[in-house]
Amino acid sequence: MSGTSLDGLDFALIQQSDSTKLLATHYEPMPAQLKQELLALCASGPDELARAALAEQCWAELASIGIDKLLRQAQIAPSSIRAIGSHGQTVRHEPKRGFSIQIANPALLAELTGISVVGDFRRRDVAAGGQGAPLVPAFHEA
């Protein structure tokens, strides 16, 4: 999880069966240069598509570092993990206009970690008429 504060990425290792069990957590600080670029991408600017592509590569690399540290801390091999759930970093969020844009590059994250990645939660939720927070209702219900 990476929120609007852009202070860093929070990682949670969970075991999911009939209930959810938290196994470990890790926090990885956001490098100042990446934070600056992500903030700049929240508004229109020159060459923003190429800048966004480069920023999401950096974001995926940072996420892979955090995931590696989390798994080492928990003494769990990547092959034991079923999937990574990652919505990436939101840079534009306008559900009333029908869109939400995240920087993530789940394909690169999968290659760097060797773990399947599930992503793009927010856009699917917006497409279904939601506000781009599909995990919140289940959390509130629990």
C-alpha positions in Angstrom: 0.0 0.0 0.0 1.2 3.4 -0.9 -1.0 6.3 0.1 -1.3 10.0 -0.8 1.3 11.1 1.8 3.9 9.4 -0.3 6.1 8.8 2.7 6.7 5.2 1.8 5.2 1.7 1.1 3.5 -0.4 3.7 3.7 -4.2 3.2 1.6 -6.8 4.9 2.0 -10.6 4.7 -1.3 -12.3 5.3 -2.6 -15.8 5.3 -6.1 -16.1 3.9 -8.4 -19.0 4.6 -11.7 -18.8 6.4 -10.2 -15.8 8.2 -7.3 -13.4 7.6 -4.2 -13.7 9.7 -1.5 -11.1 9.7 1.9 -12.8 9.6 4.4 -9.8 9.2 4.6 -6.2 8.1 7.3 -4.0 6.7 7.7 -0.3 5.8 9.9 0.9 3.0 10.6 4.7 2.9 9.9 6.5 -0.4 13.0 8.0 -2.0 12.8 11.8 -2.2 13.3 11.8 -6.0 10.5 9.3 -6.7 8.2 11.1 -4.3 8.8 14.4 -6.2 8.1 12.7 -9.6 4.9 11.1 -8.3 3.7 14.4 -7.0 4.5 16.1 -10.3 2.5 13.4 -12.1 -0.6 14.3 -10.2 -1.1 17.2 -12.6 -0.6 17.6 -16.4 3.0 18.3 -17.5 5.5 17.9 -20.3 6.2 14.3 -21.5 4.1 13.0 -18.7 3.4 9.6 -20.4 7.2 8.7 -20.6 7.7 10.2 -17.1 4.9 8.0 -15.7 6.3 4.9 -17.3 9.7 5.6 -15.7 8.2 6.4 -12.4 6.2 3.2 -12.3 9.4 1.2 -13.0 11.0 2.9 -10.0 7.9 2.2 -7.9 7.9 -1.5 -8.9 11.6 -1.7 -8.1 11.0 -0.1 -4.6 8.1 -2.5 -4.0 10.2 -5.5 -4.9 12.8 -4.4 -2.4 10.2 -4.1 0.3 8.6 -7.5 -0.6 12.0 -9.1 -0.4 12.7 -7.6 3.0 9.3 -8.6 4.3 9.7 -12.2 3.1 13.2 -12.5 4.6 12.0 -11.1 7.9 9.2 -13.7 8.0 11.6 -16.4 6.7 9.2 -17.3 3.9 10.3 -18.2 0.3 8.8 -16.3 -2.6 7.6 -19.6 -4.0 5.4 -20.0 -0.9 3.4 -16.8 -1.8 0.3 -17.2 -3.9 0.0 -13.6 -5.1 0.9 -10.0 -4.4 -2.0 -7.6 -4.3 -0.9 -4.1 -5.4 -3.0 -1.1 -6.5 0.2 0.9 -7.0 0.4 4.6 -6.4 -2.7 6.7 -7.3 -1.7 9.8 -9.3 -5.1 10.8 -10.7 -8.4 9.9 -9.0 -11.7 11.2 -10.4 -14.4 8.6 -10.0 -17.1 11.1 -10.8 -15.5 11.5 -14.2 -15.1 7.7 -14.5 -11.4 7.2 -14.0 -8.6 6.5 -11.6 -4.9 6.2 -12.7 -2.3 4.3 -10.7 1.5 4.0 -11.2 2.4 0.4 -10.6 3.7 -1.8 -13.4 2.5 -5.2 -12.0 4.2 -7.1 -14.8 7.6 -5.7 -13.8 6.8 -6.4 -10.1 6.0 -10.0 -11.0 9.3 -10.4 -12.9 11.3 -8.8 -10.1 9.8 -11.0 -7.3 8.9 -14.2 -9.2 5.4 -13.9 -7.6 2.1 -13.5 -9.5 0.7 -10.0 -9.1 -3.0 -8.9 -8.9 -3.5 -5.2 -9.6 -5.6 -2.4 -11.0 -8.2 -2.8 -8.3 -9.3 0.8 -8.4 -10.1 1.1 -12.1 -12.2 -2.0 -12.0 -14.2 -0.7 -9.0 -14.7 2.7 -10.8 -15.8 0.8 -13.9 -18.4 -1.0 -11.8 -19.7 2.3 -10.4 -17.7 2.5 -7.2 -15.4 5.1 -5.8 -12.2 3.2 -6.5 -11.8 1.7 -3.0 -13.0 -1.9 -3.5 -11.4 -3.4 -0.4 -12.9 -0.8 2.0 -16.5 -2.3 2.2 -15.1 -5.8 3.0 -12.9 -4.3 5.7 -15.7 -2.3 7.2 -18.0 -5.4 7.2 -15.3 -7.4 8.9 
